[in-house]
Amino acid sequence: MSVPPSQSTRRTVRITIVLLFIAWLVDYADRLVINLALPSIGAEFDVGRGSRA
C-alpha cells in the first residue's frame, strides 16, 4: 500500500510543471520572433538567404 503524496510535494510538482511550461513558451516565442525578424535583419545587412544558415 502506497502513501499518498503530501500537500507540499503536490505543490512542488505543480510549480515545476508550470515553470517548465513557461520555459517552453518563452523558447517558442523566441524562435517565432527570430524567424519573423530574420528577413528584415538580412535585408538591412545585405545578407543573402543562403548565408543565414
Secondary structure, DSSP 8 states (H G I E B T S, - for coil): ------HHHHHHHHHHHHHHHHHHHHHHHHHHHHHHHHHHHHHHTT--GGG--
